[in-house]
Amino acid sequence: MTDEAVREARSAAERAARQSYGRLVAILSARTRDIAASEDALADAFARALERWPADGVPAMPEAWLLQVARHRTLDAWRHSRVQDEATQTLLLLADQIEEDADSGETVPDERLRLFFVCAHPAIDAAARAPLMLQTVLGLDAARMAGAFLSAPATLGQRLVRAKARIRAAGIPFEFPRANDLPQRLQDVLDGIYAAYGTGWDEVDGADASQRGLTAEAIDLCRILCGLLPREPEPLGLLALMLFCESRAAARRSTAGDYVPLDQQDVARWNPQLRGQAEQALQSAASLEALGAYQIEAAIQSAHCARRLGAQVPADALVALYDGLIALRPSTGAQVGRACAVAEAETPAAGLRALDAMAPVEVANYQPFWAARAHLLGRSGQAAAARQAYARAAGLSTSPAIRAWLAAASERL
């Protein structure tokens, strides 16, 4: 085999992992109800691909090849095990279907949303649901997700292992929930999709293009969910929220790669098509007359965009939106946003008072709090305190570009 064949095989395997990992784990898990075993089988399939593809050539349908190998691996593991459970008959039937599936020419079905709803089952610890979705459906590891969920990687990893074991032990069905179970599980699924979007959005430095690609995958999943549940307003609200953010993605960095905050972005670099789709999704959600937190968050983004484009949006309207958001779904981020809105509507001192009213334990390691506090202290003329807050915010940031921007803001004081 040549070096070129090895590079081509590795590139094809990486592309399949980036584009299809979640679909493959989902369809394997739907058969076995064992997410951990499905992940192991898929890992083995990728290892086999890196061995076989350089010599045999990349198959015409890499995903179908990987699925077939992973299914064989799952069957082999069962045959050598003395444990037989309720998945046994499914596996036996599957054994007769593998070759037929491989030769059928069909593409791998998209089972990701079904697996999202499995991860949102009430039998699973609530704190594990969103990270479990990100790991099983999108392939993120505990170390990559720990910061987003304010957990140590080891703690989060143990929580995920327990959650997967719970799915298998409880025999949780791999199906969409019944109507009366939908509201709570839908909320968890929406939170998982938004967490996926946020994980990609945070990659402002572009160090990992595959993670930045999570934003497109999250939007794609939300569009599918909107189609499945056309009478549910909150999927539309979440879609609008992500599209508003995504419409500004190109303006988040300068041509030199520096971080650019919203109030300094070049609006000519915004994507008007995505912003128009966001407004349309938000209007569609509003027409269903069932207000939700994601709709309010989307409305806040709409207002921010409108103000930057020159529309006369009253500052106290943003405060009212944040009040509504906190009433529906209180969070540390919403309170920080409200404090900044209060500073615009009233005075920087009023915004600082709103920040000071927050519980210290909640904000000690919350980077946006310290960035907002630094900004408002600077506007209040308290340069020394502002520099300390900027330093605290920079220390809590994982992004070199944002740390550089915070340092420059501190120096400008």
Steps between C-alpha positions, in 0.01 A plus 500: 500500500618855429520800731234665286263204557558524876428875498186451291374226733569708811328803347193293406480350849530842664230637272267210581560548871432872477187468288346169609617398846169585665291330232706183525491480879127573495409224257723247678357594840144478371560129438692412817388765754863504613664833417839413649520175302395683184775757550754221550380322186523819297850574632603153387345563158701819457817316602424231241441769239844650559647152451297395195428815300862584408534158332142440377408860418240721663155343446237683299286535815738524798217541754326182387833312513564623855148410606532148362834439676368642828192277478721194443710599800188533716380156394840345565506653848157352573592156370801487732306622801309283744260786568174496309246777541194633323713627209594142409217438255560833335865413447415157360263657249758763421756231417289393204459858381859624504606383157168605349536849649859528379403414142182707485671827414294687758654787690534494876175626655503800732409376847662785691184664628363166621819458704467855632158409642644179650765707679222727631312213670392586858675187631834668418646753742401846380856632526621225264243542223647785293864382525386146419338631182818681402716195557282233342357700211785740424804311627629755752708371789463594866811719499365711213159544665597541866535878494162550335330303779711641784630155593839336534571267204530196728169578671323552171653184356372291792155655463491405133605140570221467756246650259587251225477212745162629612364500144596136456392381847164677487426381147414852391323471162663669202190683383350846498310576823124490537311829490472532877876439541602740226521843674776421752699277268469754220650765728799276570545426129491872419756563774723229354480648151576848633793365703633346178467835326671680788788252496569581136433872546764521773769395251560863410866437422420233247749263658276202433292526183310182586368659819406820315303272268280410795311824449379388157412156634302649789305724264434203271367293793277785610357540149416128500337534842291794378376285213414213734314726745352783291256605774768540767626860525819450701692307229427795273616735774827312537548490123450877486747553785773296334440658159529851645834404654618317190415797279773694683761223504718645223527834682616353832861522388685769310693426183804465727321241713434723801182460705235765429210550746146557375495877549813539285423254220486602135132441421587475130653162585176369651301249298164660412351172376559325832373802692185500284447129568541572871234772495265272308550214748439736792180630343381144436565412863310807618200406286460179704428715807694302760789710632820322596852586616669431166256732326589778744872435452447523124307824547793640698738410218260656250500822701879509521527452124235763431675758718833442325322544166365838610149418622370695798462224759439648849760389752234421758340258251807279535469515879138388469601209276761388752244529780270271303782254436598487867136450600469202264846350541739669740872457435829667581546600138158667484571699815831624362328596175231685691764693698661617176158601365431695821831680456390610152150600611614683814865540603811281528466528878149350480639213296774442757241489778313232306822300467582544869158360591593162351615219730885495514513122483312505168734747329840419650608308189252640247708684242222717348426645846856623542518633145175691550614627839832618357321687221258674735772586752698657219199705389456612863855631516626230737807409296691302765202280585422460130853373430465240775168383354647486149785286632251269672294471180810427292611232745164326465499508119626206294520706181832671417317750277260601776782520754688732264191719458447519877866593554474775235182635663678510834796686350268759343386601849 
